[in-house]
Amino acid sequence: MLKIPEKKKYRNLPDYMKEHLTFIPTSSTRSAISLFCLVLLDMCVLPFLYPRNDLIYMITIPLLVFIHLWMIRLLIKNPRFTQMETILFMSVFSTIGAICYFITSLKVSYVFIGITNVWYYVVLSVVHIIISLYLIQYQVEKYSKIDYKRNESEKWYKRGSLLSLLTSGSGIGYVLFQTTKDSETAMHSLFLCVSIFFTCFLAYFAAKFTHKYFFIKLNRRLVDINTPTKRQIK
């Protein structure tokens, strides 16, 4: 992991490095973690409840309880005191979310769609492992050197076409739901695709925020931790 030389100042770093050294704004910390935890993560809870599977319960329920209790702690505390902890929370939350959605995809495949071929689950697991390793490698390589020629605005995930696709997601989802609602298998297949998508989506955030946490700790002198004193709070 790159330790930025002492002679380098924050203002002289490229924009993508500055972004990686920036905390979540304290004004939106509570809403961000609530949205991610109560909406994004809890969407995968329903398939856990029925039909009952004790092994899945043993793996997922403690993780979900732990992350929700941690969320409550962050909601209660002053966000200006928990900036580093919030980054760590996003890392752990994304990891737990990716695990839960992956388990959801396995359960939907086996219980609801009826896929019993062992090789399907082997291939699905290997593909997810490869994707996760690639995402980790991507974060490591991206921040392994200071690249002043790197232009994040030209990347595929920064383009307006991707934003348009994401904002139209609810409409696309509604159309797909209407198309598949008369077929139970099609509905389950659609939910399987959604579960796989969110597994990869959260795996990306897990890699990003885990690297971000350790990157900030390593280069803490460049980070503005705007923590108020007790006198200022009073």
WOWOHU-V960658 format. One record per helix or strand of 2 or more residues. SS is the DSSP state (H for helix, E for strand). FROM is the first residue (numbers start at 1). TO is the last residue. Records with the same first field share a line. If there is no record, write none. Layout:
SS->FROM-TO, FROM-TO
This chain:
H->10-12, 15-20, 26-44, 46-49, 54-76, 79-81, 83-113, 118-142, 152-154, 156-158, 160-167, 169-180, 184-218, 220-222, 230-233
